[in-house]
Amino acid sequence: MAQYPNLAEFALPNEPCPPYTEVPESCSDDDYGPDVLEGLMYNDQGELVPVHEDDGPSIALSTPIVPPKDDLPPAIYPRPMKAPSTNIFSGKQEVVVPRDANGKIGVKITRMGPRLFFSYVEVNSNAAKCGLGFGDQILAISGYNLNRMTGTKLMSAMSQSKCSEFHMVVLRRPFDFDLLGHVNSKLVLYYSTKQGKALGSIKLHRVARTCAIKNLKLLAVNGNVIFHKKEDQIMNILNSTVGQTITLRVMPMSLYHHLMRRQDHESAKKMMQLSPRIL
């Protein structure tokens, strides 16, 4: 199995996905249309793997493989032995999230196809303190039947509940993974998999303008969350990494746009909690 999806094989457009557009408030967040992610997920090595139907969504964990010396990409691409050492919380986990003094846990929930995701996790909320983050998937909540329940209906049911805490089974970062990047002196970003497979290159100013690489939304650089920052701020951060190997945290643009629907983007992104990592 290829260690990362070959972006060229997915017939991706040269430009990132079109700009986000608002939908009417009357629209449900329950999206049963074509799901480009149906039956697939990324594991913590960035592998595109099938969902096991007999056990619900799961992540096939495997040991990262460093390519043989002869198979390594040219020197302009980042190589795995130079990558920052990181361990990422990933996989299925049971969590207990208590309500705060106001009866809230600090999240918004959105459905995409058959899946429910946290579309917002407020920084320093009880949910964030329990390790939950934007883009994590909800597999189960004790006492609730999630089949065909929209995020809006689920949040309403939870707010009306008298329980003091919620027992959940979540899947961390099912479509959120890391790439390696290297910015050269000409301000071109070369990016590859964590195993060293070259994926492509893009001019730095385009990354800063769109906060995206191809059809992938750029969430963070070396653990520094940037997707809420302005173009000049992102450019300054990327400029400071010239000559270094960096970690680029990304997720599919289609999922990102869906989770951000009907939200105040600026305020939401500034207060957004991503799934934690240990550096």
TORKOL-4160 file (C-alpha; in steps of 0.2 Angstrom, whole numbers, padded with zeros to 4 digits, m for minus):
279
<pt num="1" X="0000" Y="0000" Z="0000"/>
<pt num="2" X="0007" Y="0017" Z="m0004"/>
<pt num="3" X="0012" Y="0027" Z="0011"/>
<pt num="4" X="0002" Y="0042" Z="0006"/>
<pt num="5" X="m0010" Y="0046" Z="m0008"/>
<pt num="6" X="m0003" Y="0051" Z="m0024"/>
<pt num="7" X="m0011" Y="0068" Z="m0027"/>
<pt num="8" X="m0009" Y="0067" Z="m0046"/>
<pt num="9" X="m0019" Y="0051" Z="m0046"/>
<pt num="10" X="m0034" Y="0059" Z="m0039"/>
<pt num="11" X="m0036" Y="0071" Z="m0054"/>
<pt num="12" X="m0034" Y="0086" Z="m0042"/>
<pt num="13" X="m0037" Y="0104" Z="m0049"/>
<pt num="14" X="m0022" Y="0115" Z="m0051"/>
<pt num="15" X="m0031" Y="0128" Z="m0040"/>
<pt num="16" X="m0037" Y="0124" Z="m0023"/>
<pt num="17" X="m0056" Y="0122" Z="m0021"/>
<pt num="18" X="m0067" Y="0137" Z="m0024"/>
<pt num="19" X="m0070" Y="0150" Z="m0011"/>
<pt num="20" X="m0082" Y="0145" Z="0003"/>
<pt num="21" X="m0100" Y="0151" Z="0001"/>
<pt num="22" X="m0113" Y="0153" Z="0014"/>
<pt num="23" X="m0129" Y="0142" Z="0013"/>
<pt num="24" X="m0146" Y="0147" Z="0020"/>
<pt num="25" X="m0149" Y="0145" Z="0038"/>
<pt num="26" X="m0164" Y="0134" Z="0035"/>
<pt num="27" X="m0152" Y="0121" Z="0027"/>
<pt num="28" X="m0148" Y="0106" Z="0038"/>
<pt num="29" X="m0130" Y="0101" Z="0041"/>
<pt num="30" X="m0135" Y="0084" Z="0037"/>
<pt num="31" X="m0127" Y="0080" Z="0021"/>
<pt num="32" X="m0132" Y="0064" Z="0012"/>
<pt num="33" X="m0125" Y="0070" Z="m0005"/>
<pt num="34" X="m0110" Y="0062" Z="m0014"/>
<pt num="35" X="m0096" Y="0060" Z="m0001"/>
<pt num="36" X="m0079" Y="0060" Z="m0007"/>
<pt num="37" X="m0072" Y="0053" Z="0009"/>
<pt num="38" X="m0085" Y="0038" Z="0009"/>
<pt num="39" X="m0076" Y="0022" Z="0014"/>
<pt num="40" X="m0059" Y="0030" Z="0016"/>
<pt num="41" X="m0049" Y="0038" Z="0030"/>
<pt num="42" X="m0031" Y="0043" Z="0033"/>
<pt num="43" X="m0021" Y="0034" Z="0047"/>
<pt num="44" X="m0007" Y="0043" Z="0057"/>
<pt num="45" X="0006" Y="0039" Z="0044"/>
<pt num="46" X="m0005" Y="0048" Z="0031"/>
<pt num="47" X="m0010" Y="0032" Z="0022"/>
<pt num="48" X="m0027" Y="0032" Z="0014"/>
<pt num="49" X="m0035" Y="0016" Z="0021"/>
<pt num="50" X="m0052" Y="0009" Z="0019"/>
<pt num="51" X="m0065" Y="0009" Z="0034"/>
<pt num="52" X="m0068" Y="m0008" Z="0041"/>
<pt num="53" X="m0087" Y="m0010" Z="0041"/>
<pt num="54" X="m0088" Y="m0023" Z="0054"/>
<pt num="55" X="m0080" Y="m0012" Z="0067"/>
<pt num="56" X="m0085" Y="0005" Z="0062"/>
<pt num="57" X="m0072" Y="0018" Z="0057"/>
<pt num="58" X="m0055" Y="0012" Z="0062"/>
<pt num="59" X="m0037" Y="0017" Z="0059"/>
<pt num="60" X="m0024" Y="0004" Z="0052"/>
<pt num="61" X="m0009" Y="0008" Z="0062"/>
<pt num="62" X="0008" Y="0003" Z="0055"/>
<pt num="63" X="0026" Y="0007" Z="0057"/>
<pt num="64" X="0032" Y="0021" Z="0046"/>
<pt num="65" X="0044" Y="0014" Z="0032"/>
<pt num="66" X="0059" Y="0024" Z="0027"/>
<pt num="67" X="0063" Y="0022" Z="0009"/>
<pt num="68" X="0079" Y="0013" Z="0004"/>
<pt num="69" X="0093" Y="0026" Z="0000"/>
<pt num="70" X="0091" Y="0023" Z="m0019"/>
<pt num="71" X="0072" Y="0028" Z="m0018"/>
<pt num="72" X="0074" Y="0044" Z="m0009"/>
<pt num="73" X="0068" Y="0059" Z="m0018"/>
<pt num="74" X="0081" Y="0073" Z="m0024"/>
<pt num="75" X="0089" Y="0083" Z="m0011"/>
<pt num="76" X="0077" Y="0098" Z="m0014"/>
<pt num="77" X="0063" Y="0087" Z="m0006"/>
<pt num="78" X="0062" Y="0085" Z="0013"/>
<pt num="79" X="0069" Y="0068" Z="0019"/>
<pt num="80" X="0062" Y="0058" Z="0033"/>
<pt num="81" X="0077" Y="0057" Z="0044"/>
<pt num="82" X="0077" Y="0077" Z="0045"/>
<pt num="83" X="0059" Y="0077" Z="0050"/>
<pt num="84" X="0054" Y="0085" Z="0067"/>
<pt num="85" X="0051" Y="0071" Z="0080"/>
<pt num="86" X="0033" Y="0070" Z="0084"/>
<pt num="87" X="0020" Y="0058" Z="0091"/>
<pt num="88" X="0002" Y="0062" Z="0087"/>
<pt num="89" X="m0013" Y="0056" Z="0097"/>
<pt num="90" X="m0023" Y="0046" Z="0084"/>
<pt num="91" X="m0035" Y="0032" Z="0084"/>
<pt num="92" X="m0051" Y="0027" Z="0093"/>
<pt num="93" X="m0052" Y="0033" Z="0111"/>
<pt num="94" X="m0065" Y="0034" Z="0125"/>
<pt num="95" X="m0067" Y="0051" Z="0133"/>
<pt num="96" X="m0078" Y="0058" Z="0147"/>
<pt num="97" X="m0083" Y="0076" Z="0144"/>
<pt num="98" X="m0091" Y="0085" Z="0159"/>
<pt num="99" X="m0101" Y="0101" Z="0158"/>
<pt num="100" X="m0095" Y="0117" Z="0163"/>
<pt num="101" X="m0103" Y="0129" Z="0176"/>
<pt num="102" X="m0114" Y="0135" Z="0161"/>
<pt num="103" X="m0119" Y="0118" Z="0156"/>
<pt num="104" X="m0109" Y="0118" Z="0141"/>
<pt num="105" X="m0094" Y="0108" Z="0134"/>
<pt num="106" X="m0088" Y="0120" Z="0121"/>
<pt num="107" X="m0091" Y="0111" Z="0104"/>
<pt num="108" X="m0101" Y="0112" Z="0088"/>
<pt num="109" X="m0106" Y="0096" Z="0079"/>
<pt num="110" X="m0108" Y="0093" Z="0060"/>
<pt num="111" X="m0113" Y="0078" Z="0050"/>
<pt num="112" X="m0105" Y="0075" Z="0033"/>
<pt num="113" X="m0113" Y="0059" Z="0024"/>
<pt num="114" X="m0114" Y="0045" Z="0037"/>
<pt num="115" X="m0101" Y="0054" Z="0049"/>
<pt num="116" X="m0102" Y="0066" Z="0063"/>
<pt num="117" X="m0088" Y="0078" Z="0066"/>
<pt num="118" X="m0083" Y="0091" Z="0079"/>
<pt num="119" X="m0084" Y="0107" Z="0068"/>
<pt num="120" X="m0079" Y="0118" Z="0082"/>
<pt num="121" X="m0070" Y="0115" Z="0099"/>
<pt num="122" X="m0067" Y="0130" Z="0109"/>
<pt num="123" X="m0049" Y="0133" Z="0116"/>
<pt num="124" X="m0049" Y="0130" Z="0135"/>
<pt num="125" X="m0066" Y="0122" Z="0135"/>
<pt num="126" X="m0070" Y="0106" Z="0144"/>
<pt num="127" X="m0070" Y="0097" Z="0127"/>
<pt num="128" X="m0053" Y="0104" Z="0123"/>
<pt num="129" X="m0046" Y="0099" Z="0140"/>
<pt num="130" X="m0051" Y="0081" Z="0137"/>
<pt num="131" X="m0041" Y="0081" Z="0121"/>
<pt num="132" X="m0055" Y="0084" Z="0108"/>
<pt num="133" X="m0051" Y="0095" Z="0093"/>
<pt num="134" X="m0058" Y="0101" Z="0076"/>
<pt num="135" X="m0061" Y="0087" Z="0064"/>
<pt num="136" X="m0061" Y="0073" Z="0076"/>
<pt num="137" X="m0075" Y="0061" Z="0072"/>
<pt num="138" X="m0089" Y="0055" Z="0085"/>
<pt num="139" X="m0092" Y="0037" Z="0084"/>
<pt num="140" X="m0104" Y="0035" Z="0099"/>
<pt num="141" X="m0111" Y="0045" Z="0113"/>
<pt num="142" X="m0118" Y="0035" Z="0128"/>
<pt num="143" X="m0137" Y="0036" Z="0128"/>
<pt num="144" X="m0139" Y="0043" Z="0110"/>
<pt num="145" X="m0143" Y="0034" Z="0094"/>
<pt num="146" X="m0133" Y="0044" Z="0081"/>
<pt num="147" X="m0140" Y="0035" Z="0065"/>
<pt num="148" X="m0146" Y="0049" Z="0053"/>
<pt num="149" X="m0145" Y="0062" Z="0067"/>
<pt num="150" X="m0140" Y="0079" Z="0062"/>
<pt num="151" X="m0127" Y="0089" Z="0071"/>
<pt num="152" X="m0140" Y="0102" Z="0075"/>
<pt num="153" X="m0152" Y="0089" Z="0082"/>
<pt num="154" X="m0138" Y="0080" Z="0092"/>
<pt num="155" X="m0132" Y="0096" Z="0100"/>
<pt num="156" X="m0150" Y="0101" Z="0104"/>
<pt num="157" X="m0153" Y="0084" Z="0113"/>
<pt num="158" X="m0137" Y="0086" Z="0122"/>
<pt num="159" X="m0141" Y="0103" Z="0128"/>
<pt num="160" X="m0158" Y="0097" Z="0135"/>
<pt num="161" X="m0150" Y="0082" Z="0144"/>
<pt num="162" X="m0149" Y="0083" Z="0163"/>
<pt num="163" X="m0133" Y="0073" Z="0163"/>
<pt num="164" X="m0118" Y="0081" Z="0170"/>
<pt num="165" X="m0105" Y="0073" Z="0158"/>
<pt num="166" X="m0105" Y="0064" Z="0141"/>
<pt num="167" X="m0097" Y="0047" Z="0138"/>
<pt num="168" X="m0090" Y="0047" Z="0120"/>
<pt num="169" X="m0080" Y="0036" Z="0108"/>
<pt num="170" X="m0071" Y="0047" Z="0096"/>
<pt num="171" X="m0059" Y="0045" Z="0082"/>
<pt num="172" X="m0044" Y="0057" Z="0082"/>
<pt num="173" X="m0039" Y="0065" Z="0066"/>
<pt num="174" X="m0047" Y="0052" Z="0053"/>
<pt num="175" X="m0044" Y="0064" Z="0039"/>
<pt num="176" X="m0030" Y="0076" Z="0046"/>
<pt num="177" X="m0012" Y="0071" Z="0043"/>
<pt num="178" X="0006" Y="0078" Z="0041"/>
<pt num="179" X="0017" Y="0081" Z="0027"/>
<pt num="180" X="0035" Y="0086" Z="0027"/>
<pt num="181" X="0040" Y="0103" Z="0018"/>
<pt num="182" X="0056" Y="0112" Z="0013"/>
<pt num="183" X="0057" Y="0130" Z="0008"/>
<pt num="184" X="0071" Y="0134" Z="m0003"/>
<pt num="185" X="0080" Y="0151" Z="m0006"/>
<pt num="186" X="0068" Y="0155" Z="m0021"/>
<pt num="187" X="0053" Y="0153" Z="m0009"/>
<pt num="188" X="0047" Y="0137" Z="m0017"/>
<pt num="189" X="0039" Y="0125" Z="m0005"/>
<pt num="190" X="0043" Y="0106" Z="m0009"/>
<pt num="191" X="0032" Y="0094" Z="0000"/>
<pt num="192" X="0033" Y="0075" Z="0003"/>
<pt num="193" X="0026" Y="0061" Z="0014"/>
<pt num="194" X="0034" Y="0058" Z="0031"/>
<pt num="195" X="0042" Y="0042" Z="0022"/>
<pt num="196" X="0051" Y="0053" Z="0010"/>
<pt num="197" X="0040" Y="0051" Z="m0006"/>
<pt num="198" X="0040" Y="0067" Z="m0016"/>
<pt num="199" X="0023" Y="0074" Z="m0019"/>
<pt num="200" X="0026" Y="0091" Z="m0028"/>
<pt num="201" X="0030" Y="0109" Z="m0026"/>
<pt num="202" X="0021" Y="0126" Z="m0025"/>
<pt num="203" X="0026" Y="0144" Z="m0024"/>
<pt num="204" X="0026" Y="0151" Z="m0006"/>
<pt num="205" X="0015" Y="0166" Z="m0010"/>
<pt num="206" X="0001" Y="0155" Z="m0016"/>
<pt num="207" X="0002" Y="0145" Z="0000"/>
<pt num="208" X="0001" Y="0160" Z="0010"/>
<pt num="209" X="m0013" Y="0167" Z="0000"/>
<pt num="210" X="m0024" Y="0152" Z="0000"/>
<pt num="211" X="m0018" Y="0143" Z="0016"/>
<pt num="212" X="m0019" Y="0128" Z="0005"/>
<pt num="213" X="m0008" Y="0115" Z="m0004"/>
<pt num="214" X="m0017" Y="0108" Z="m0019"/>
<pt num="215" X="m0034" Y="0102" Z="m0012"/>
<pt num="216" X="m0027" Y="0101" Z="0006"/>
<pt num="217" X="m0031" Y="0115" Z="0019"/>
<pt num="218" X="m0015" Y="0120" Z="0028"/>
<pt num="219" X="m0019" Y="0120" Z="0047"/>
<pt num="220" X="m0003" Y="0122" Z="0055"/>
<pt num="221" X="0016" Y="0123" Z="0052"/>
<pt num="222" X="0028" Y="0115" Z="0065"/>
<pt num="223" X="0013" Y="0114" Z="0077"/>
<pt num="224" X="0010" Y="0133" Z="0075"/>
<pt num="225" X="m0009" Y="0135" Z="0070"/>
<pt num="226" X="m0010" Y="0146" Z="0055"/>
<pt num="227" X="m0027" Y="0143" Z="0046"/>
<pt num="228" X="m0035" Y="0158" Z="0055"/>
<pt num="229" X="m0020" Y="0170" Z="0051"/>
<pt num="230" X="m0019" Y="0183" Z="0037"/>
<pt num="231" X="m0009" Y="0181" Z="0021"/>
<pt num="232" X="0006" Y="0192" Z="0027"/>
<pt num="233" X="0007" Y="0183" Z="0044"/>
<pt num="234" X="0007" Y="0166" Z="0035"/>
<pt num="235" X="0020" Y="0172" Z="0023"/>
<pt num="236" X="0031" Y="0178" Z="0038"/>
<pt num="237" X="0030" Y="0161" Z="0047"/>
<pt num="238" X="0034" Y="0152" Z="0031"/>
<pt num="239" X="0048" Y="0164" Z="0027"/>
<pt num="240" X="0056" Y="0160" Z="0043"/>
<pt num="241" X="0058" Y="0142" Z="0039"/>
<pt num="242" X="0069" Y="0144" Z="0023"/>
<pt num="243" X="0081" Y="0130" Z="0023"/>
<pt num="244" X="0073" Y="0120" Z="0036"/>
<pt num="245" X="0062" Y="0104" Z="0035"/>
<pt num="246" X="0045" Y="0108" Z="0042"/>
<pt num="247" X="0029" Y="0098" Z="0047"/>
<pt num="248" X="0014" Y="0103" Z="0038"/>
<pt num="249" X="m0003" Y="0098" Z="0046"/>
<pt num="250" X="m0017" Y="0097" Z="0033"/>
<pt num="251" X="m0034" Y="0090" Z="0029"/>
<pt num="252" X="m0045" Y="0088" Z="0014"/>
<pt num="253" X="m0052" Y="0105" Z="0008"/>
<pt num="254" X="m0069" Y="0098" Z="0005"/>
<pt num="255" X="m0070" Y="0092" Z="0023"/>
<pt num="256" X="m0064" Y="0109" Z="0030"/>
<pt num="257" X="m0076" Y="0119" Z="0020"/>
<pt num="258" X="m0091" Y="0108" Z="0025"/>
<pt num="259" X="m0086" Y="0109" Z="0044"/>
<pt num="260" X="m0085" Y="0128" Z="0043"/>
<pt num="261" X="m0102" Y="0130" Z="0035"/>
<pt num="262" X="m0113" Y="0143" Z="0044"/>
<pt num="263" X="m0099" Y="0148" Z="0056"/>
<pt num="264" X="m0092" Y="0165" Z="0059"/>
<pt num="265" X="m0075" Y="0161" Z="0051"/>
<pt num="266" X="m0064" Y="0174" Z="0059"/>
<pt num="267" X="m0070" Y="0172" Z="0077"/>
<pt num="268" X="m0072" Y="0153" Z="0075"/>
<pt num="269" X="m0055" Y="0150" Z="0069"/>
<pt num="270" X="m0046" Y="0161" Z="0082"/>
<pt num="271" X="m0054" Y="0151" Z="0096"/>
<pt num="272" X="m0052" Y="0134" Z="0087"/>
<pt num="273" X="m0044" Y="0119" Z="0096"/>
<pt num="274" X="m0035" Y="0106" Z="0085"/>
<pt num="275" X="m0032" Y="0089" Z="0092"/>
<pt num="276" X="m0017" Y="0089" Z="0103"/>
<pt num="277" X="0000" Y="0083" Z="0099"/>
<pt num="278" X="0016" Y="0079" Z="0109"/>
<pt num="279" X="0032" Y="0087" Z="0103"/>
